[in-house]
Amino acid sequence: MGKLSVAVVGVCATLSVWAQETPADFSAQVPLSVSGNGPWYRLELPLAVQLSARQADLSDLRVFNAAGEPQAYALSRQSAQHTENRNVADVKWFPLYAADTRETLPAVVMKSSAEGTLLEVRPSTATTTGQQVLRGWVLDASAIKAPLQQLSLDWSHEQEGFQRFSIEASDDLQHWTPWGDGQVARLSFADERVEQHDVSLPGQTARYLRLLWQGQAAPLLTSAKLVSATRSSLPTPWVWSQPLSGTRLQAGEYTWQLPAGLNVERLRVELTQPNTLAPVTLSGRRDSKQAWQPLSNGLLYRLTQNGQDVVQDQLQLPGQAVAELKLQVDERGGGLGTAAPTLRVAVRATQLVFLARGEPPFTLALGNASAKAANLPLSTLIPDYSAERLNTLGQATVAGDVRVTSPALVAAVDTEPNWKKLGLWAVLLLGVAALGAMAYSLLRKPAAAR
């Protein structure tokens, strides 16, 4: 059986050598230059480069070094980016007193400065007689402009147990909006202590917060902090094509042929005439042999209001691969004219990250309809990958024009025998024959022994 194992390993090794890809297996090559800290480099793929691919999902993309050796790589299609800036601020607190713990709302007078800073909270004259009970607190958040995300309280250590209270918000100290209930706690058991100081807030802005304890006196606060956060969102980065000319099939129906199959996610129709109003339906397909599939519909317009143009010229698409587009226009809105309008399409920006091995220059190769996907996940390509780490990688840039193999040369290669495939089949058949001979020999030995 040792010989059998050696034979199998030999066949697999031979097949691997024969199947090694080279830049010549791809119809387009793009020279790359690298700078910055390696060994990982990232490249924003221009749409003009992507159009050289034969597969819409870029499965036929490869990176080679100067010796023609393939490089490990990953593809990342960029999405909308969200950032959050958090800030923790100490705020002033003012006591609220009432005649007893059952009083729903303490009768108080509140004063603030012209800027909104809370200056004083005192009982009204009608409730100053008799013993007063601490019912709650008013927090001054007037200096915080961002939405409030969290409240953090600390109070006198002599007061243990659960502290339950209602939370209300106001911008004028007159009208209060309920923000739900809060609970903090300080519990001791044996030598253990459990403390809970934080309460979540609804993420809205307010100048003042009112905390009211129900059925119990409020504790003496020693600290009050508010956590605010400002969230920002960057739109999804798109890569737009050059203007594409179309063909008018008949009244209200136009088609466009894309340079290649693309995962289109946005489409922009040029509306040249003012006061254009066009309900439209968009369809697409991968080639002329397929039936049209509906992709999107909507209302396109360019209207003049108060001396300014108000334009809606884009449609959102599901992102499936298409090579042809057809737009049908409801002519009752006036149509889009006798000539097909100019069209632009957008795909999601794609980033290539590769691990440089061997010597430069490096070459990006595309254009092989039979190539299988070879990209890795980013977390595999970069073991300690993080979004922040991605921004520190070296930069790769396109260093020249796309070199495309001559169509005549491609035709000549296609008409000749595929010696690589013939060689692979020959080696495989020889391996199978050798395995069959071994098996036959092994089966005959027990019969001879009898």
MARDOMAR-659159 format. One record per residue: x, y, z of N, C-alpha, C in turn. Coordinates in steps of 0.05 Angstrom, whole numbers, plus 32768, in hexadecimal, padded with zeros to 4 digits. Each point is the difference from the previous one (the first is absolute). Example, Ala and Ser with C-alpha at 12.3 -4.5 7.8 and 13.67 -1.06 7.14 Angstrom:
// residues 2
81087F8E809C7FEE80188000801280188000;7FF980157FF28010801880017FF18016800E;
// end
This chain:
// residues 450
80107FE880007FF080188000801180198000;801A7FFD80098012801780008004800B7FE3;80027FED7FED800480087FE47FE7800F7FF6;7FE87FF7800A7FE7800D7FF87FFF801D8009;8008800480198001801C800B801380117FF0;80177FF57FFA801480107FF17FF580077FE5;7FF27FED7FF37FF580067FE67FEB80168001;7FEE7FFF80147FEC80148002800C801B8004;801480028013800D80198005800E800B7FE7;800C7FEE7FF1800E80087FE87FED800B7FEB;7FE97FF37FFD7FEC800A7FEC7FF7801C8009;7FF98003801A7FF6801A8009801480167FFD;801A7FFA8005801580147FFD800380087FE3;7FFF7FEC7FEF800380067FE37FE980117FF6;7FE77FFA80097FE980107FF88003801C800A;800A800380198003801B800B801480107FF0;80167FF47FF78013800F7FF07FF480087FE6;7FF17FEE7FF37FF480067FE67FEB80178002;7FF2800080177FEA801280038009801C800A;801A800580048009801A800A7FF980167FED;7FF28015800B7FF880167FF0801780137FFB;8000800E7FE9801480147FFA7FF180197FF5;800D80177FFF7FF380177FF57FF67FFC7FE3;800D7FEE7FF17FF87FFC7FE47FE47FF37FFE;7FF77FF480177FE57FF480007FEA80148001;8006801A80027FED80158003800380147FEA;7FEA800A7FF6800080117FE88009801D8006;8000800880198007801C8007801380008017;801580117FFE8014800380158003801E8006;80018007801A8003801B8009801880028012;801480107FF98017800380127FF980108019;800C7FF780167FFA800D801A801A800B800C;7FFF8015800F8016800A80107FF78001801D;80137FFB80127FF97FFF801D80108014800F;7FF5800A8016800D801380127FF67FFC801C;800F800A80137FF77FFE801C80097FE6800D;7FF47FF9801780077FE9800F7FF47FE77FF6;80107FEC7FF87FF77FE67FF87FFF7FEE8018;7FFD7FE67FFC7FFF7FF37FE57FE480007FF4;7FEC800B800E7FE580027FF57FFC801B7FF2;7FF37FFF7FE97FFB80187FF17FE280007FF7;7FF480187FFF7FE480017FF87FFD80137FE8;7FED7FFA7FF07FFB800F7FE77FE280037FFC;7FF880197FFC7FE480067FF87FFE7FF97FE2;7FF07FEC7FFA7FFF7FF77FE47FF080147FEF;800D800D7FEC7FF180117FEE7FEC7FF07FEF;7FEA800D7FFA7FEC7FF27FF0800B7FF87FE4;801280117FF5800B7FF97FE680107FE68002;800C7FFA8016800F7FE780047FEC7FE98004;7FEB8004800F7FEC7FEB80057FF37FF77FE6;7FFE80137FED7FF37FF97FE6800F7FEC7FF0;801A7FFC800780107FEC7FF27FFA7FE48009;7FF17FFD80167FFA7FE5800A7FEC7FF27FEF;80017FE67FFF7FEC7FF07FF17FEA7FF68013;80038004801A7FEC7FF780137FF880178012;7FE6800480037FF58017800E80098002801D;80057FE9800D80088000801C801E80018003;800F80057FEA801D80038000800E7FE68009;7FF47FE97FFA800D7FE7800780197FFB7FF0;8002800D7FE980187FFD7FEF801580158005;8001800B801780158014800780177FF2800E;801880077FF880187FF5800D801580168002;80147FFC801280178011800380197FEF7FFD;801380087FEF80197FF17FFC801880128007;80167FF380088019800F800480107FFF7FE7;8019800A8001801180017FE880067FE57FF5;80007FEB801080067FE57FF77FE77FF27FF6;7FE9800D80007FE87FF47FF77FF37FEE8015;8007800480197FF47FF080167FE7800E800B;7FEA7FF180047FE8800C800A80038009801D;7FF2801580078002800B801B7FE57FFB800E;80017FFC801A7FE77FFD80107FF3801B8001;7FE580007FFE7FF2801A7FFF7FE37FFC800B;7FF4801780067FE4800180097FF280177FF2;7FE67FFE7FFD7FF080167FF57FEC80098015;7FFE801A80027FED800C80137FEF80147FF2;7FE67FFB80007FED80137FF47FF680128016;8005801A7FFD7FFD801380167FE280078004;7FF98003801A7FE5800780078000801C800E;7FE8800980077FFF801A800E800F7FFE801A;800D801580078011800180187FF280118016;7FFF7FF580187FF3800D8016801580068016;80008018800A8012800880167FF0800B8017;800B7FFE80187FF3800B80178014800D8012;7FFB801980088011800E80137FF18003801A;800B7FF380157FF48000801A800E80148012;7FF0800C8012800B801480137FF37FFC801B;8010800180157FF67FFE801B8004801B800E;7FEA800A800B8000801B800C7FF47FFF801C;800E800D80137FF58004801A7FEC80177FFF;7FE97FFC800C7FEB80147FFF7FF88008801D;7FF5801880037FF78009801A7FE57FF48006;7FFA7FFC801A7FE67FF680087FF480128016;7FE680027FFF7FF1801180127FEA7FF0800E;7FFD8002801B7FED7FEF800E7FE380097FFC;7FEE7FED80027FE480057FFF7FF47FF6801A;7FF38012800F7FF47FF9801A7FE280017FFE;7FF37FEF80107FE3800080017FF77FFB801D;7FE6800280047FF67FFD801B80027FE38009;7FFD7FED7FEE80037FE3800780077FF17FE7;80057FE6800380087FEF7FE97FE97FF87FEE;7FE7800680087FE97FF97FF07FF880167FED;800C801880037FF980167FEE800A7FFA7FE4;7FEF80027FEC80077FF87FE5801680127FF5;7FFC801B8001801380137FF5800680158015;8019800380078006801580137FFA801B7FF4;7FF5801280107FFA801B7FF7801980118005;800E80067FEA8019800E8002800180177FEC;801280128004800680167FEE801C7FFC7FF5;800380017FE6801A7FFC7FF3800880197FF1;801980078002800B80177FF280187FF87FEF;8002800B7FE880167FFA7FEF800A801A7FF4;801980007FF6800C80187FF37FF680027FE4;800780167FF37FF780047FE4800C7FEB7FEE;80177FF48007800C7FEB7FF07FF47FE58006;7FEF7FFE80147FF37FE78006800C7FF28018;8015800A800C800D7FF480177FED80028018;7FFB7FEA800D7FEF7FFF8018800E800D8017;7FF28014800C800D800F80167FF57FF9801B;7FE67FFA80027FF47FFC801A7FE77FEF7FFE;7FFC7FEE80137FE77FF080037FF98002801D;7FE9800C80077FF78004801B7FE27FFA8003;7FF87FF780177FE37FFB80047FF080197FFD;7FE77FFD7FF77FEE80177FFE7FF88009801C;7FF7801880027FF8800B801A7FEA7FF0800E;7FF07FF37FF07FE97FF1800C80097FE6800D;80187FF77FFB80097FE6800B801880038012;8007801880098018800380107FFB7FFA801D;7FE77FFE80097FFA7FFA801C80017FE28005;80087FF8801880017FE4800780197FF37FF7;80037FE7800780187FF07FF980007FF97FE2;801780047FF380027FFA7FE480107FE67FFC;7FF77FF17FEC800D7FE67FF9800D80037FE5;80187FF67FFD800F80017FE77FF37FEC7FEC;7FF3800A7FEB7FF17FEF7FEE800F7FFA7FE6;801480107FF9800E7FFA7FE7801480167FFA;800880007FE6801580137FF87FFA800A7FE4;800980187FFA8000800B7FE5801D80027FF7;80067FF57FE8801B80017FF5800180147FEA;801580108000800380157FEC80127FF57FE9;7FF37FFA7FE9800E7FF67FE9800180147FE9;7FFC801A80077FFE80157FEC801A80037FF0;80177FF9800B801980037FF180057FE97FED;7FEF7FEB800080057FE97FEF7FED80027FE8;800B80007FE97FEF80037FE87FFA7FE67FF1;800F7FEB80077FFD7FE77FF27FEA7FEF800E;7FF57FEC7FF27FEC7FEF800D800B7FF18018;7FF07FFE801580087FF480197FFB7FE27FFF;80157FF1800680007FE37FFE7FFE7FF2801B;800D800C801480027FF18019800380148018;7FF47FF880168001800F801980107FF08014;8013800C800E800F7FF180157FFF8010801A;7FF67FF380157FFC800D801A80117FF38015;800880108013800C7FF680197FF4800F8017;7FFD7FF280177FF2800C8016800E7FF7801A;7FF5800C8017800C7FFB801A80027FE38006;80177FF7800B80057FE480057FEF7FF68017;7FF5801280117FEE7FF780167FE67FF57FF5;7FF980077FE87FE67FF87FF580047FE97FEC;7FF87FE8800A80027FE87FEF7FE57FF77FF7;80017FEC7FEF7FE77FF57FF57FFB800A7FE3;7FE87FFA7FF67FF880087FE57FF5801D8001;8007800F7FEB7FF6801B7FFD7FF080007FE6;7FE6800380017FEF80017FE87FF4801C7FFD;800080097FE87FF7801C7FFB7FF680027FE3;7FF080157FFC7FF780067FE5801280157FF4;800280017FE5801180137FF27FEF80107FED;8002801A80027FF280127FEE801380157FF4;7FFA80097FE9801280137FF17FF180197FF9;800E801780007FF480197FF9801580127FF3;7FF680137FF0801180157FF57FFA801B800B;7FEA8003800F7FF8801A800B7FF98000801D;80037FEA800E7FFA7FFD801C7FE280028006;7FF080017FEB7FE3800280047FF27FE77FF6;80087FF67FE97FF37FE97FF480147FE98001;7FF67FE9800C80117FE980047FF67FE87FF1;80127FF17FF37FFA7FE97FF0800B7FE7800E;7FEF7FEB8005800A7FE8800D80157FF27FEF;80167FF8800D80157FF07FF480027FE5800C;7FEC7FF6800D80007FE6800C800A8000801D;80077FE9800A80097FFC801C801D7FF88001;800C80068016801C7FF8800480037FF1801B;80157FF0800280067FF28019801E7FFE8003;800A80088017801B7FFC800880007FF1801B;80177FF5800880007FF08018801C8000800C;7FFF7FFC801B80197FFB800F7FF97FEB8015;800A7FE87FFD7FF97FE9801180197FF5800D;7FFE7FF8801980167FF3800E7FF67FE6800C;80107FEB7FFD7FFA7FE6800B801A7FF38008;80037FFB801B80197FF5800B801680147FF8;80147FF57FF2801680127FF87FFE80087FE3;7FE97FFB7FF37FFC80077FE47FEF80197FFE;800680107FEB7FF080187FFB7FFA80017FE2;7FE680057FFA7FF780037FE57FF6801C7FFC;800A800E7FEB7FF7801B7FFB7FF880037FE3;7FEA800E7FFB7FF780067FE57FFA801E7FFF;8010800E7FEF7FFE801D80007FF4800B7FE6;7FFE7FF07FEB7FFA800B7FE67FE37FFA7FF8;7FF480137FF27FE57FFD7FF5800080097FE3;7FF47FF17FEF7FFF80067FE37FEB80167FFB;800680127FEE7FEE80167FF87FF97FFC7FE3;7FEA800C7FF67FF67FFA7FE5800F800B7FE9;8017800E8005800F800B7FE97FF380187FF4;7FF5801280107FF480187FF6800D8018800F;7FFC80177FF5800C8018800D7FEC800C8014;800A800C80157FF0800D801580138013800F;7FF58016800A80108013800F7FFF7FFA801E;7FEB7FF280097FFD7FFA801C7FF47FE58003;80087FF280167FF47FE680077FF58002801D;7FE97FF580047FF47FFF801B7FFE7FE38009;800B7FFA801780007FE5800B7FEE80018019;7FEB7FF080017FED800080167FFE7FE4800C;80057FFE801A7FFE7FE6800E7FE27FFD8009;7FF57FE97FFC7FE47FFA80077FFF7FEF8019;7FF1800A80147FFC7FF0801880177FFE8013;8016800E7FFB801780018011800F801A7FFC;801080078014801080187FFE80177FFB7FED;800980157FF280167FFD7FEE801A8000800F;80157FF37FF6801A8000800E800E801A7FFB;801580058010801180187FFC80147FFA7FEA;7FFE800E7FEA80137FFB7FEA801B800B8006;80147FF17FF7801C800A8002800C80047FE5;7FF37FF67FEB800B80037FE47FE97FFA7FED;8000800F7FEA7FED7FFC7FEA800F80057FE6;80007FEB7FEF800E80027FE67FEC7FF97FEA;8003800D7FE97FF07FFA7FE980127FF87FE9;7FFA7FEA7FF3800F7FF77FE87FF080087FE8;800C80107FEE7FF380087FE780107FF47FE9;7FF37FFD7FE9800D7FF47FE97FF5800D7FE7;801380067FEE7FF9800B7FE680077FEB7FEB;7FEC7FF67FF280057FEC7FEB8000800D7FE5;80127FF87FEF8001800A7FE580027FE87FED;7FF580037FE97FFF7FEA7FEC800A800B7FE5;80147FF37FF6800A80067FE57FF27FEE7FEC;7FF6800B7FEA7FF27FF07FED80117FEA7FF4;7FF37FEB7FF6800E7FEB7FF38010800B7FE8;801A7FFA7FFE800F80097FEA7FF97FF17FE6;7FFB80107FEB7FF97FF47FE6801680077FEC;80037FF07FEC801180057FE97FEE80027FE8;800080187FF37FEE80067FEA800E7FFC7FE5;7FF17FF67FED800A7FFC7FE58000801A7FF1;800D7FFF7FE97FFE80177FED7FE480007FF4;7FF780167FF47FE680017FF47FFD7FEB7FEA;7FEA7FF280007FFA7FEB7FED7FE980087FED;80057FFD7FE77FEB80067FEC7FEE7FE87FFD;7FE680067FFA7FEC7FEA7FFD7FF380007FE5;7FEC7FEF7FFE7FF17FFD7FE77FE280028006;7FF2800F7FEF7FE3800280037FF37FEA7FF0;7FF17FEF800E7FF37FEA7FF27FE680097FF4;7FF1800E80107FE6800B7FF77FF980178014;7FE9800C7FFC7FF88016801280007FF6801D;8010800E801080007FF9801D800F7FE88008;80117FF57FEE80107FE88006801C80037FF6;80147FFC8012801C80057FF980107FE9800C;80177FFA7FF380127FEB800A801D800A8000;80107FF48011801C8007800280107FE68002;80177FFE7FF380127FEA8002801780088012;80047FF38016801680068013801B7FF57FF5;8016800D8007801A7FF67FF680067FE38009;7FF47FF7801680047FE5800A7FEA7FFB8014;7FFE7FE680097FED7FFA80148008800D801B;7FEE8010800C8006800F80187FEA7FFC8014;80087FFF801A7FED7FFF80167FF7801D8006;7FEE800A7FEF7FF7801C80027FEE80048018;8006801580107FF0800680177FF3801C7FFE;800A80117FEE7FF4801A7FFC800080067FE3;7FED80107FF77FFE80087FE47FF7801D8000;800D80107FEE7FF9801C7FFD7FF980067FE3;7FE9800B7FFB7FF780077FE58002801E7FFD;800E80097FEB8003801C7FFB7FE6800C7FF6;7FF5801380107FE8800E7FF98007801C7FF6;800180047FE7800A80197FF57FEB80167FFE;7FE77FF97FFE7FEA80137FFC7FF38007801B;7FFD801A80057FF2800880197FE37FF77FFF;7FF47FFD80177FE47FF880037FFB7FE57FF3;80137FED80057FFC7FE47FF77FF57FF08017;7FEC7FF07FF97FF37FEE80147FFC7FE57FF3;800D7FEB800B80007FE67FF27FFD7FE98014;7FE87FF480037FFE7FE6800E800E7FEB7FEF;80127FF0800C80107FED7FF080017FE5800D;80057FEC7FEF80057FE48009801A7FF77FF3;80127FF58010801B7FF87FF780027FE18001;800A7FF57FEA80047FE37FFE801D7FFB7FF8;800A7FE78005801B7FFA7FF980037FE27FF9;80167FFA7FF380077FE47FFA801E7FFD7FFC;800A7FE88001801C7FFB7FFD80097FFE7FE3;7FEE7FF67FEF80077FFF7FE37FE67FFF7FF1;800280037FE67FE880027FEF7FF07FE77FFE;800A7FE9800A7FF17FE77FFF7FED7FFE8017;8004801080157FEF7FFE80177FE880137FFE;7FEC7FFA80107FE880118001800780188013;7FF280167FFA8004801880117FF47FFA801C;8010800980157FF77FFD801C7FFC801C800C;7FE98005800D7FFC801A800D801480058016;800B801880008014800880147FF780168012;7FF280147FF57FF8801780117FEB80107FF1;7FF28011800F7FEE80137FF57FFF80198011;7FF780167FF580008019800F7FF780177FEF;80048018800B7FF880197FF3801980117FFC;800780057FE7801680137FFA7FF4801B7FF9;800D8015800A7FF6801B7FF9801680158002;7FFC80157FF28010801880017FEC80177FFE;7FF9800C80177FEC80158002800C801A8009;7FF580167FF78009801A80087FED800C8014;800B800580187FF0800B8016800F8018800C;7FF280178001800C8018800B801B80077FF3;80007FFB7FE5801880077FF180177FEC8002;7FFC7FE9800E80157FEC80037FF67FE57FF6;80137FF07FF67FF97FE57FF780007FED8017;7FEB7FF080027FFE7FEA801380017FE67FF0;80157FF0800580067FEA7FEE80007FE68010;7FF37FEC7FF580017FE4800980067FEF7FE7;801A7FF97FFD80087FF27FE7800C7FE58005;7FFD7FF58018800D7FE780077FEC7FEA8007;80087FE77FFA7FF07FE9800880137FED8010;7FF57FF38014800F7FED800F7FFA7FE47FF5;80167FF07FFD7FFE7FE57FF480087FEB8015;7FF87FE77FFC80077FEB8014801C7FF78000;801180087FEC801C7FF8800080067FE67FF2;7FED7FF57FF180067FE77FF1800E80077FE6;800E7FEC7FF6801180057FE87FEE80037FE7;800580167FF17FF180057FE78014800A7FEC;7FFA7FFB7FE68010800A7FEA7FEF80127FED;7FE57FFE80027FEE80107FF07FEA800B8013;7FF880197FFA7FEB800D800F7FEB800A7FED;7FE77FFF80097FE9800B7FF07FEF80118012;7FFA80197FF77FF08013800E7FE680047FF1;7FEA7FFC800E7FE680057FF57FF38018800E;7FF880137FF07FF6801A800B7FE280027FFB;7FF2800980147FE380067FFD7FFE801B7FF2;7FF87FFF7FE7800080187FEF7FEC80158009;7FEE7FF980127FEC80148009800D8017800F;80197FFC800A800E8015800D800F80127FED;7FFF7FFA7FE6800E80107FED80187FF27FF4;80097FEA800C80167FF07FF5801B800D8004;80147FF37FF4801C80098002800B80097FE5;7FEF80037FEB800A800A7FE780037FE97FEC;800680087FE780037FEC7FEB801A7FF18001;8015800C800A801A7FF2800280037FF4801C;800F7FEA800180057FF3801A801180128012;7FF880048019801180118011801A7FF38008;801380108008801A7FF580097FFC7FF4801C;800F7FEA80047FFD7FF18019801B7FFC800D;80008001801A80187FF880107FF87FEB8014;80117FEC80047FFA7FEC8014801680008015;7FF97FF7801880138000801680017FE4800D;80187FF7800780037FE88010800D8007801A;7FFD7FEF8013800C8004801B801F80017FFD;800C8013800D801D80027FFF800D7FE6800B;80137FF67FF2800D7FE78008801E80058006;80097FF58016801C80048008800E7FE57FFF;801780007FF380117FE87FFE801680038014;80047FEB801080177FFE801380107FE77FFA;801A80037FFC80107FE87FFA801980008011;800A7FE8800580187FFB800F80177FFD7FED;801280148000801780007FED80147FEB8007;80067FEE7FED80147FEB8004801180007FE7;801A7FFF8003801280017FE98007801D7FF9;800B80037FE88009801A7FF77FEC800F7FEF;7FFF801A80037FF080107FED800D80027FE5;7FF3800A7FEB7FE6800C80017FEA7FEC8001;7FE98009800B7FE87FEF80027FED80067FEA;7FF17FEC7FF87FED80037FE97FE57FF68008;7FEC80107FFB7FE47FF880037FF67FF47FE6;7FF57FE880027FF77FF27FE77FE27FFA8003;7FF280047FE97FE37FFA7FFF7FFA7FF57FE4;7FE87FF47FFE7FF77FF87FE680057FE27FFA;7FF17FEF800F80017FE37FFB7FE57FF58009;7FF07FF97FEC7FE57FF880067FFE7FE5800F;80157FF0800080007FE6800D800E8000801B;800C80168008800F800180197FEE7FFD8018;80097FF280147FF17FFD8019800980158014;7FED8008801280078014801480177FF78011;80138011800680177FF98010800580148017;7FED801280048004801480157FFA7FF4801C;800D800B80147FFE7FF7801C7FEF8015800F;7FF47FF880177FF58014801280158012800B;7FFA8019800580138013800B800C7FF6801B;7FEF7FF4801080097FF6801A80147FE97FFE;7FFF7FF27FE980147FEB7FFB801A800C7FF4;7FFC80127FED8018800D7FF4801080108014;7FF2800E8012800E801080157FF77FF4801B;80127FF1800D7FF77FF280197FF580128015;800B801880047FF6801280157FF080167FF3;7FEF7FF97FED7FF180147FF07FEC800F8012;7FFE801A7FFA7FEB8011800B7FFC80177FED;7FE9800D80027FFB80167FED801580168003;800980058019801480148004801B7FF87FF4;80067FE6800180197FF67FF5800080047FE1;7FE97FFD7FF47FFE80027FE3800B801B7FF6;7FFB801580108008801B7FF7801E80058002;800E7FEE800E801D8003800480107FF17FEB;7FF37FF07FEF800F7FF07FED800D80117FEA;80147FF57FF3800C800D7FE97FED80057FEA;800780127FED7FEF80077FEA800A7FF47FE6;7FEE7FF57FF080067FF87FE57FF180117FED;800C80087FEA7FF380107FEC80047FF57FE4;7FEE80067FEE80037FF87FE4801680107FF4;80147FF37FF48018800E7FF6800180027FE2;7FEA7FFA7FF3800080017FE27FE57FF87FF5;7FFE7FFF7FE67FE87FF87FF37FFC7FE28001;7FE77FF87FFC7FF97FE47FFF800B7FF47FE6;80107FEB8002800A7FF27FE97FEE7FE97FF9;7FF480017FE97FEC7FEC7FF8800C7FEF7FEA;7FFD7FE68002800B7FED7FEC7FF180057FE6;800E7FFF7FEA7FF580047FE67FEA7FEC7FFA;7FE880087FF77FEB7FEC7FF9800A7FEB7FEC;801180087FED800A7FED7FED80107FEA800E;80108008801380117FED800F7FEE7FED8010;7FEB800B800C7FEE7FEF800F7FF37FEC7FEE;7FF780097FE87FF37FED7FEE80137FEA7FF7;801A80087FFB80137FEC7FF880057FEB8015;80018009801980047FEE80167FE97FED8003;7FE7800B7FFD7FE97FF080037FFD7FEB7FEB;800B80057FE77FFD7FEC7FEA80147FEA8002;80168004800E80147FEC80037FF97FEC8015;800C7FE77FFF7FFA7FEC80158008800B801B;7FF07FFB801580068009801B80137FEB800C;801A80057FFC80147FEC800980007FFD801E;7FF98015800F80007FFE801D7FEA7FEC8008;7FE880027FF57FEA7FEE800780077FE47FF7;800B7FFD7FE780087FE57FF780147FF38012;80148010800980147FF680127FF47FF7801B;7FED8010800A7FF47FF9801A7FF07FE67FFD;7FF17FFD7FEA7FF17FE77FFC80137FE87FFD;801780047FF280127FEA7FFC800C7FF7801B;800880138010800B7FF9801B7FEC7FF28011;7FE7800B7FFF7FEA7FF480107FFB7FE37FF7;7FFE7FFB7FE67FFB7FE57FF680167FED8007;8019800A7FFE80177FEF80087FFE7FF8801D;7FF8801480117FFE7FFB801C7FEA7FEB8006;7FE980037FF27FEB7FED800480087FE47FF7;800E7FFE7FEA80097FE67FF680147FF38014;80118011800B80137FF580147FF27FF68019;7FEC800E80097FF17FF880177FF17FE67FFA;7FF47FFE7FE77FF27FE87FF980127FE78000;801980047FF580137FE97FFF80077FF7801C;80048014801280077FF8801C7FE97FF1800D;7FE7800A7FFC7FE97FF2800C7FFD7FE47FF5;80047FFC7FE67FFE7FE67FF480157FED800B;8018800A800480167FF0800B7FFA7FF7801D;7FF58012800F7FFA7FFA801C7FE97FEB8002;7FED80017FEE7FEA7FED800080087FE47FF8;80157FFD7FF080087FE67FF680127FF18015;800D800E801280137FF380127FF37FEB8012;7FE98005800C7FF57FEB80117FF97FE67FF1;7FF680027FE77FFA7FE87FF080197FF07FFA;8016800C7FFB80197FF27FFA800A7FF18019;7FFB800C8017800A7FF380197FF27FE68005;7FE67FFD7FF87FF17FE78004800B7FEA7FEE;
// end
